[in-house]
Amino acid sequence: MAGGAEDFSGPGAQEYAATWARAVRRLGFVPMSATETERLLLTQTVRLARGLLAEPFSVRPAAEVGRALVEAHLTEPGVLDWSVRALGERFVPLVLPDRAGPGGLAGRTDALQAALAAAFARALRDRTFSQQERIARSAWQARDAVEQALRDSEARFRAVFTGAAIGIGIADTEGRIVDVNQSFADMLGYSIDELRQINVASLFHAEDAAGMWELYQELIAGKHDSARVEKRYHRKDGSVVWTDLAVSLVRHDDGRPRFTVAMIEDITERYELQQRLRFQALHDPLTGLPNRTLFFETLGQVLRAAAPRHRVGVCFLDLDGFKAVNDSLGHDLGDRLLVVIARRLADCVAERGHLVARMGGDEFVILVDGGGDLDQVVAVAESALAAVAAPVIIGDQQLAVSASIGIVNCPAEETDASELMKAADTTLYWAKAEGRGRWAVYDPERGARDIARSALAAGLPAALDRGEFVVHYQPIVSLLDGSMRAVEALVRWQHPELGLLGPDRFIGLAEETGLIVRLGAWVLDRACRDAEAWRRRFPGAGLVVSVNLAARQVEAPAIVETVAAALAGSGLPAELLQLELTESAVMGTAGEPLRALHRLAALGVRMAIDDFGTGYSNLAYLRRLPIHCLKLAGPFVEGIRADGPAAAADHRDERIVDALVRLAHALELNVTAEAVETGAQAERLRALRCDTGQGRWFGAPVPAEAITARLGGEAGSAA
C-alpha cells in the first residue's frame, strides 16, 4: 500500500507519542518543554508508521528517526533502549491496530528497530567526533589567545604603571621596594632609584593612626588580601602629604604571599578642605568656639570612656538681660559683646583644659572633665562669672554684664548627655529665678519636684476635659449668731494617680499656662449651679457662694459675659454670688479691668478683696472700686490668741485687725476674718465687731453634699 495520503496522526499515534515523551523525560535531561518533546516524537511516530506501510519497504525512515533523536539531544542510553523495545512491542497495536494480525508487520518492525538503533549509534559517534574536533580547535585558539592576552596585559600594565597619574609601587614581603612609577616618586619627592633603596617601613609617619603598622604586617602575612586607608607620608623635604592608600597582596600559585602592590593618590588638598569644613561644621562662626554639635560629641565620648566613679561636670551659662542689649544698642554691638565674652570664658579655663562651647544665642557651656568634686566645678563657675562681670568696652560704649550659671556634677556612669544637659538647663533657670548674677547647683530632689510640677502642668488641660476637677465648699459663718451666711468655692483635682490635690499644687500652674481662665469659668459655673440647688431647697437660707477670680480672669475681655452666662445658666440670683479678687489683682487696676469690675457690680454681683493686708492695703483706693467685703489675711488672725504669756506680744496684730475693721465699716464694707482656727480667736474677732469668720474652727472645705446636710440641720434647728 502506498498510503501517501493516509493520515497516521490519529489518537493512537498521539497516545504513543505522549507515552514516548513521558518515558524520555523520565530517563534523563531533556532540553525542551514537555509540549515540544511530545510534538517532536509525534512527528517521528508518523514517520515510523509510514515507513512500516510504505511500498516498496525501506528502513530509511527508522534511520531518520534515530538521527532525529540525537539531533534533539535525546541521547541518554535508556532513550534508545525504550524507543527500540516500544517499536517492537507497542507501536503496531497502538498506532496501526488494523494491521496487528499474526505475523503481519513483524519482519518489517524488526528491520526498523535495527535501522533506528544503528542510525542512533552512528549519529551519536559523529556528534562525538565533531565535538572533540571543536574542543581541540578551541583549545589551540584559547592557548593562542591567552599568550596574546598575556602579552597585551603586560604591555597595558607597563603603560598604566609608567603613565598613571596615581603612584604605584611594588614591594616584596620583606618591605623592600621593588619598583615604583614616576608619579609615586614625584609625590614623595624622591627619585625612582632612591625609592628602590628604601624599605616601606621607613615611610610610615610617626603619628599614623594606631594599628596601621599591625594592619600592614597582617597583610604581608597573608591574613588579608587588601587594605585601604588614608595615610600621611613625609616627603623628602620634610613636608607632609596626605594620601588615599590601597594595598593589594599578590600570591604565589600555592597561595604564599609574594609581593604587595600599593596605589596612592595625593589627597592633601581634599583632606585640608575636609578639615576646614569639619571645623566650620563644629565651631561657632561668630566666636570660633566649639558649637553645640561638637560639645555633645565630646561629652558623649567623655561619658563613654569614663572609668567607674569618674565624675563629670558642666557649667551652663546664660548672660543676664542680653536681649536688652540687642534691643537698645543693636545686634551688631551684641555680636561684638558675645565675641568678647567667648574669648574671656576660653581664657579663664585655658590652663585647666576645659572645653568651652557656645550653645546658641547668649548661652555657653563649660565641660569640666577633671574627675574632681563639686568644689572644682564651682570654682570654674565662679571664675567664669568673674570673667563675664568685668566691664566691657566696645567702641564708645562701656557695658556691665552679668551671667547666671547652672552647675551639674555627677558620676558619669549615672547619666547621659541628654539628661546631664537637661539638668543643667533646669539649674540655670533656678539661678536666674534666685536673682541672676549667680550660680546654682543641681538638686535631684528639687529637679524631681520640678519634673512632677511640669507633668501636672502638662496634664491640666486633659484633666479639665475629662472632668477630674471637683469643687469643695468652706463655710463662712456669722460671728454674731453662728449661722452659715456663705460658702467659699475651692477647687480640687481628683488626680487618677496622686489622689485629691489641693489648689496649692495646681492653681499656680494654671495661672502660668493661662488655663486658669477656662478652669475659673468651670468653677464659677459649678458653684452657681450648686448654690441655686441650695436656694431652691432652702429658700430662706440666703446662702451666698463666694468664688475666687484670678488676675488673668479679671483681665480677660469676656469676664463679664462669662459671669452673666453662669448666672443665666444656673438661674442663681446675682446677689447670691460673691467674686473674690486678691488685693494685688485690683489695687492699681485701671482702664478696661476697672470698667469690667463696675459692669460686674452692675449685674448685682457682690465683690470681695481676698487676703487684704498682704499687698498695698490702700483703703482710700477702695473708694474707686465696687467692693462689698474685705477678707482679712490669715497672718493677722493667727496673731490673735487667748490670754496668756504670749498674748501681750500679739496685741499689735489685734490692734491692726481692730483698725482695719473700723476703717472697713467706715467705708460700709463687711469684714470676713480668714484662718480662724480656735474658739478664742473667734471670741476676740467677735469682740472687735468682725462680721464673719472662716477657717477650721467653723468647718473645713467639704463636698456640696455636706453643705446640703449642714443647711438641713440649721433649718431643723430653726424650726
Backbone hydrogen bonds, N-H to C=O, Kabsch-Sander energy under -0.5 kcal/mol:
donor,donor_aa,acceptor,acceptor_aa,energy
6,E,3,G,-0.8
8,F,6,E,-0.6
14,Q,10,G,-2.3
15,E,11,P,-2.6
16,Y,12,G,-2.3
17,A,13,A,-2.8
18,A,14,Q,-2.3
19,T,15,E,-2.3
20,W,16,Y,-2.7
21,A,17,A,-2.5
22,R,18,A,-2.1
23,A,19,T,-2.1
24,V,20,W,-2.4
25,R,21,A,-2.3
26,R,22,R,-1.7
27,L,23,A,-1.6
28,G,24,V,-0.9
37,T,33,S,-2.4
38,E,34,A,-2.3
39,R,35,T,-2.3
40,L,36,E,-2.2
41,L,37,T,-2.3
42,L,38,E,-1.9
43,T,39,R,-1.6
44,Q,40,L,-1.7
45,T,41,L,-2.0
46,V,42,L,-2.4
47,R,43,T,-2.0
48,L,44,Q,-2.2
49,A,45,T,-2.4
50,R,46,V,-2.5
51,G,47,R,-1.9
52,L,48,L,-2.2
53,L,49,A,-1.4
54,A,50,R,-0.9
58,S,51,G,-0.5
63,A,59,V,-1.9
64,E,60,R,-2.4
65,V,61,P,-2.1
66,G,62,A,-2.3
67,R,63,A,-2.4
68,A,64,E,-2.5
69,L,65,V,-2.1
70,V,66,G,-1.6
71,E,67,R,-2.8
72,A,68,A,-1.8
73,H,70,V,-2.0
74,L,69,L,-2.6
75,T,73,H,-1.2
79,V,76,E,-1.6
80,L,76,E,-1.1
81,D,77,P,-1.9
82,W,78,G,-2.5
83,S,79,V,-2.6
84,V,80,L,-2.4
85,R,81,D,-2.3
86,A,82,W,-2.9
87,L,83,S,-1.6
88,G,84,V,-1.3
89,E,85,R,-2.2
90,R,86,A,-2.5
91,F,86,A,-1.9
94,L,90,R,-1.8
95,V,91,F,-3.5
96,L,91,F,-0.7
96,L,92,V,-1.6
99,R,96,L,-2.2
100,A,97,P,-1.3
104,G,101,G,-1.8
109,T,105,L,-2.5
110,D,106,A,-2.2
111,A,107,G,-1.9
112,L,108,R,-2.4
113,Q,109,T,-2.4
114,A,110,D,-2.1
115,A,111,A,-2.4
116,L,112,L,-2.7
117,A,113,Q,-2.3
118,A,114,A,-2.6
119,A,115,A,-2.6
120,F,116,L,-2.4
121,A,117,A,-2.3
122,R,118,A,-2.6
123,A,119,A,-2.7
124,L,120,F,-2.2
125,R,121,A,-2.5
126,D,122,R,-2.9
127,R,123,A,-2.3
128,T,124,L,-2.0
129,F,125,R,-2.6
130,S,126,D,-2.4
131,Q,127,R,-2.5
132,Q,128,T,-2.6
133,E,129,F,-2.3
134,R,130,S,-2.2
135,I,131,Q,-2.6
136,A,132,Q,-2.5
137,R,133,E,-2.6
138,S,134,R,-2.7
139,A,135,I,-2.6
140,W,136,A,-2.2
141,Q,137,R,-2.2
142,A,138,S,-3.0
143,R,139,A,-2.6
144,D,140,W,-2.3
145,A,141,Q,-2.7
146,V,142,A,-3.1
147,E,143,R,-2.6
148,Q,144,D,-2.4
149,A,145,A,-3.2
150,L,146,V,-2.9
151,R,147,E,-2.1
152,D,148,Q,-3.0
153,S,149,A,-3.4
154,E,150,L,-2.6
155,A,151,R,-2.2
156,R,152,D,-3.0
157,F,153,S,-3.2
158,R,154,E,-2.4
159,A,155,A,-2.2
160,V,156,R,-3.2
161,F,157,F,-3.7
162,T,158,R,-2.3
163,G,159,A,-2.6
164,A,160,V,-1.8
167,G,264,I,-2.4
169,G,262,A,-2.7
170,I,179,D,-3.2
171,A,260,T,-2.3
172,D,176,R,-2.3
173,T,258,R,-0.7
175,G,172,D,-2.0
177,I,198,I,-1.5
178,V,170,I,-3.2
179,D,170,I,-1.6
181,N,168,I,-2.0
185,A,181,N,-1.8
186,D,182,Q,-3.0
187,M,183,S,-2.3
188,L,184,F,-1.5
189,G,185,A,-1.1
190,Y,185,A,-1.6
195,L,191,S,-2.1
196,R,192,I,-1.6
197,Q,194,E,-1.2
198,I,195,L,-1.7
200,V,175,G,-3.1
202,S,199,N,-1.3
203,L,200,V,-1.9
204,F,201,A,-1.1
205,H,232,R,-0.6
208,D,205,H,-1.7
212,M,209,A,-1.9
215,L,211,G,-2.3
216,Y,212,M,-1.8
217,Q,213,W,-2.3
218,E,214,E,-2.2
219,L,215,L,-1.7
220,I,216,Y,-2.3
221,A,217,Q,-1.1
222,G,219,L,-1.7
223,K,218,E,-2.3
224,H,218,E,-0.7
227,A,247,V,-2.1
229,V,245,L,-2.3
231,K,229,V,-0.5
231,K,243,T,-2.4
233,Y,241,V,-2.2
234,H,203,L,-0.5
235,R,233,Y,-0.5
235,R,239,S,-3.3
236,K,188,L,-2.3
238,G,235,R,-1.9
241,V,233,Y,-2.5
243,T,231,K,-2.8
244,D,265,E,-2.3
245,L,229,V,-2.9
245,L,243,T,-0.7
246,A,263,M,-2.5
247,V,227,A,-2.8
248,S,261,V,-2.6
249,L,225,D,-2.7
250,V,259,F,-2.9
252,H,256,R,-3.4
255,G,252,H,-1.9
258,R,250,V,-2.9
259,F,250,V,-1.6
260,T,171,A,-3.1
261,V,248,S,-2.6
262,A,169,G,-3.3
262,A,260,T,-0.5
263,M,246,A,-2.7
264,I,167,G,-2.5
265,E,244,D,-1.5
267,I,242,W,-2.6
267,I,265,E,-0.6
268,T,242,W,-0.6
271,Y,267,I,-3.3
272,E,268,T,-2.7
273,L,269,E,-2.2
274,Q,270,R,-2.6
275,Q,271,Y,-2.5
276,R,272,E,-2.3
277,L,273,L,-2.9
278,R,274,Q,-3.0
279,F,275,Q,-2.6
280,Q,276,R,-2.5
281,A,277,L,-2.4
282,L,278,R,-1.7
283,H,279,F,-0.8
284,D,289,L,-3.5
288,G,284,D,-2.3
291,N,282,L,-2.4
295,F,291,N,-2.4
296,F,292,R,-2.5
297,E,293,T,-2.1
298,T,294,L,-2.7
299,L,295,F,-3.1
300,G,296,F,-2.4
301,Q,297,E,-1.8
302,V,298,T,-2.5
303,L,299,L,-2.5
304,R,300,G,-2.3
305,A,301,Q,-2.2
306,A,302,V,-0.8
310,H,307,A,-2.0
312,V,410,C,-2.5
313,G,368,V,-2.3
314,V,408,V,-2.2
315,C,366,I,-2.1
316,F,314,V,-0.5
316,F,406,G,-2.9
317,L,315,C,-0.7
317,L,364,F,-3.2
318,D,404,S,-2.4
319,L,362,D,-1.6
320,D,402,S,-2.7
322,F,319,L,-0.7
324,A,321,G,-0.5
325,V,321,G,-1.0
326,N,322,F,-2.0
327,D,323,K,-2.8
328,S,324,A,-2.4
329,L,325,V,-2.8
330,G,325,V,-0.6
330,G,326,N,-1.3
334,G,330,G,-1.8
335,D,331,H,-2.7
336,R,332,D,-2.0
337,L,333,L,-2.3
338,L,334,G,-2.1
339,V,335,D,-2.0
340,V,336,R,-1.8
341,I,337,L,-2.6
342,A,338,L,-2.7
343,R,339,V,-2.2
344,R,340,V,-2.4
345,L,341,I,-2.6
346,A,342,A,-2.4
347,D,343,R,-2.4
348,C,344,R,-2.4
349,V,345,L,-1.0
350,A,346,A,-0.5
350,A,347,D,-0.7
352,R,349,V,-0.6
353,G,349,V,-0.9
353,G,350,A,-0.8
354,H,349,V,-1.2
355,L,367,L,-1.0
357,A,365,V,-2.7
358,R,290,P,-2.4
359,M,357,A,-0.6
359,M,363,E,-1.9
360,G,363,E,-1.1
363,E,360,G,-2.2
364,F,317,L,-2.8
365,V,357,A,-2.5
366,I,315,C,-2.0
367,L,355,L,-2.8
368,V,313,G,-3.2
368,V,366,I,-0.7
369,D,367,L,-0.9
371,G,311,R,-0.8
376,Q,373,D,-0.7
377,V,373,D,-1.2
378,V,374,L,-2.8
379,A,375,D,-2.2
380,V,376,Q,-1.7
381,A,377,V,-2.3
382,E,378,V,-2.8
383,S,379,A,-2.1
384,A,380,V,-2.2
385,L,381,A,-2.6
386,A,382,E,-2.2
387,A,383,S,-2.1
388,V,384,A,-2.3
389,A,385,L,-2.3
390,A,386,A,-1.0
392,V,399,L,-2.8
394,I,392,V,-0.6
394,I,397,Q,-2.8
397,Q,394,I,-2.2
399,L,392,V,-3.8
399,L,397,Q,-0.5
401,V,399,L,-0.6
404,S,318,D,-2.5
405,I,438,R,-2.1
406,G,316,F,-2.7
407,I,405,I,-0.5
407,I,440,A,-3.0
408,V,314,V,-2.1
410,C,312,V,-2.1
412,A,310,H,-3.3
414,E,411,P,-1.6
415,T,412,A,-1.3
420,L,416,D,-2.6
421,M,417,A,-2.2
422,K,418,S,-2.1
423,A,419,E,-2.3
424,A,420,L,-2.0
425,D,421,M,-2.5
426,T,422,K,-2.1
427,T,423,A,-2.4
428,L,424,A,-2.3
429,Y,425,D,-1.7
430,W,426,T,-1.7
431,A,427,T,-2.4
432,K,428,L,-2.2
433,A,429,Y,-2.3
434,E,430,W,-1.6
435,G,432,K,-1.4
436,R,431,A,-1.6
440,A,405,I,-2.0
442,Y,407,I,-2.6
447,G,443,D,-3.0
448,A,444,P,-2.6
449,R,445,E,-2.1
450,D,446,R,-2.5
451,I,447,G,-2.6
452,A,448,A,-2.6
453,R,449,R,-2.7
454,S,450,D,-2.7
455,A,451,I,-2.5
456,L,452,A,-2.4
457,A,453,R,-2.5
458,A,454,S,-2.6
459,G,455,A,-1.6
460,L,456,L,-0.9
460,L,457,A,-0.7
463,A,459,G,-2.2
464,L,460,L,-2.3
465,D,461,P,-2.1
466,R,462,A,-2.3
467,G,463,A,-0.6
467,G,464,L,-0.8
468,E,463,A,-2.6
470,V,492,R,-2.6
472,H,490,L,-3.1
473,Y,702,V,-3.5
474,Q,488,E,-2.0
476,I,486,A,-3.1
477,V,693,G,-2.6
478,S,483,S,-3.2
479,L,691,D,-2.4
480,L,691,D,-0.5
482,G,478,S,-1.7
485,R,476,I,-2.2
485,R,483,S,-0.7
486,A,476,I,-1.9
487,V,544,V,-2.3
488,E,474,Q,-2.5
489,A,487,V,-0.5
489,A,546,S,-3.1
490,L,472,H,-3.5
492,R,470,V,-3.1
493,W,501,L,-2.2
494,Q,468,E,-2.8
494,Q,492,R,-0.6
495,H,493,W,-1.8
495,H,499,G,-2.3
499,G,495,H,-1.4
501,L,493,W,-2.9
501,L,499,G,-0.6
505,R,502,G,-1.9
506,F,503,P,-0.9
507,I,503,P,-2.9
510,A,506,F,-2.5
511,E,507,I,-2.2
512,E,508,G,-2.2
513,T,509,L,-2.4
514,G,510,A,-1.0
515,L,510,A,-0.7
516,I,510,A,-1.9
517,V,514,G,-1.2
519,L,515,L,-2.9
520,G,516,I,-2.8
521,A,517,V,-1.9
522,W,518,R,-2.1
523,V,519,L,-2.6
524,L,520,G,-2.6
525,D,521,A,-2.3
526,R,522,W,-2.6
527,A,523,V,-2.9
528,C,524,L,-2.3
529,R,525,D,-1.9
530,D,526,R,-2.3
531,A,527,A,-2.7
532,E,528,C,-2.3
533,A,529,R,-1.9
534,W,530,D,-2.1
535,R,531,A,-2.4
536,R,532,E,-2.3
537,R,533,A,-1.8
538,F,534,W,-3.4
541,A,538,F,-1.8
542,G,538,F,-0.5
544,V,485,R,-1.9
545,V,576,L,-2.7
546,S,487,V,-3.4
546,S,544,V,-0.5
547,V,545,V,-0.5
547,V,578,Q,-3.1
548,N,489,A,-0.5
549,L,580,E,-3.4
554,V,550,A,-2.0
555,E,551,A,-2.0
556,A,552,R,-0.9
559,I,556,A,-1.6
562,T,558,A,-2.5
563,V,559,I,-2.2
564,A,560,V,-2.6
565,A,561,E,-2.4
566,A,562,T,-2.0
567,L,563,V,-2.2
568,A,564,A,-2.6
569,G,565,A,-2.8
570,S,566,A,-1.6
571,G,567,L,-2.6
572,L,567,L,-0.6
576,L,573,P,-1.7
577,L,574,A,-1.8
578,Q,545,V,-2.8
579,L,606,R,-2.7
580,E,547,V,-3.0
580,E,578,Q,-0.5
581,L,608,A,-2.7
582,T,549,L,-0.6
583,E,610,D,-1.2
585,A,582,T,-0.5
586,V,582,T,-1.1
586,V,583,E,-0.6
587,M,583,E,-2.4
589,T,586,V,-2.3
595,R,591,G,-1.9
596,A,592,E,-2.5
597,L,593,P,-1.9
598,H,594,L,-1.9
599,R,595,R,-2.2
600,L,596,A,-2.3
601,A,597,L,-2.4
602,A,598,H,-1.9
603,L,599,R,-0.9
603,L,600,L,-0.8
604,G,601,A,-1.4
605,V,600,L,-1.3
606,R,574,A,-0.6
606,R,577,L,-2.4
608,A,579,L,-2.7
609,I,629,C,-2.3
610,D,581,L,-2.9
610,D,608,A,-0.6
612,F,609,I,-0.5
612,F,631,K,-2.8
614,T,611,D,-1.5
619,L,617,S,-1.1
622,L,618,N,-0.8
622,L,619,L,-0.7
623,R,620,A,-1.3
624,R,621,Y,-1.8
625,L,622,L,-1.3
627,I,625,L,-2.1
628,H,607,M,-3.2
629,C,607,M,-1.4
630,L,670,N,-2.9
631,K,609,I,-2.8
632,L,630,L,-0.6
632,L,672,T,-2.5
633,A,612,F,-2.2
636,F,633,A,-1.0
637,V,633,A,-1.1
638,E,634,G,-2.7
639,G,635,P,-1.0
640,I,637,V,-1.6
641,R,639,G,-0.8
647,A,644,G,-1.0
648,A,644,G,-0.7
650,D,646,A,-0.6
650,D,647,A,-1.4
651,H,648,A,-1.1
654,E,650,D,-1.6
655,R,651,H,-2.6
656,I,652,R,-2.4
657,V,653,D,-2.6
658,D,654,E,-2.5
659,A,655,R,-2.4
660,L,656,I,-2.7
661,V,657,V,-2.7
662,R,658,D,-2.2
663,L,659,A,-2.6
664,A,660,L,-2.5
665,H,661,V,-2.5
666,A,662,R,-2.1
667,L,663,L,-1.3
668,E,665,H,-1.8
669,L,664,A,-2.7
670,N,628,H,-2.5
672,T,630,L,-3.0
673,A,692,T,-2.7
674,E,632,L,-1.4
674,E,672,T,-0.5
676,V,694,Q,-2.3
677,E,675,A,-0.8
682,A,678,T,-1.7
683,E,679,G,-2.5
684,R,680,A,-2.3
685,L,681,Q,-2.4
686,R,682,A,-2.1
687,A,683,E,-2.2
688,L,684,R,-1.7
689,R,686,R,-1.6
690,C,685,L,-2.6
691,D,671,V,-0.7
692,T,671,V,-2.1
693,G,477,V,-2.8
694,Q,673,A,-2.2
697,W,676,V,-2.4
698,F,695,G,-1.1
699,G,695,G,-1.1
702,V,473,Y,-2.2
706,A,703,P,-0.9
707,I,703,P,-1.2
708,T,704,A,-2.2
709,A,705,E,-2.1
710,R,706,A,-2.2
711,L,707,I,-2.7
712,G,708,T,-2.1
713,G,709,A,-2.1
714,E,710,R,-2.5
715,A,711,L,-2.4
716,G,712,G,-2.0
717,S,713,G,-2.2
718,A,714,E,-2.3
719,A,715,A,-1.8
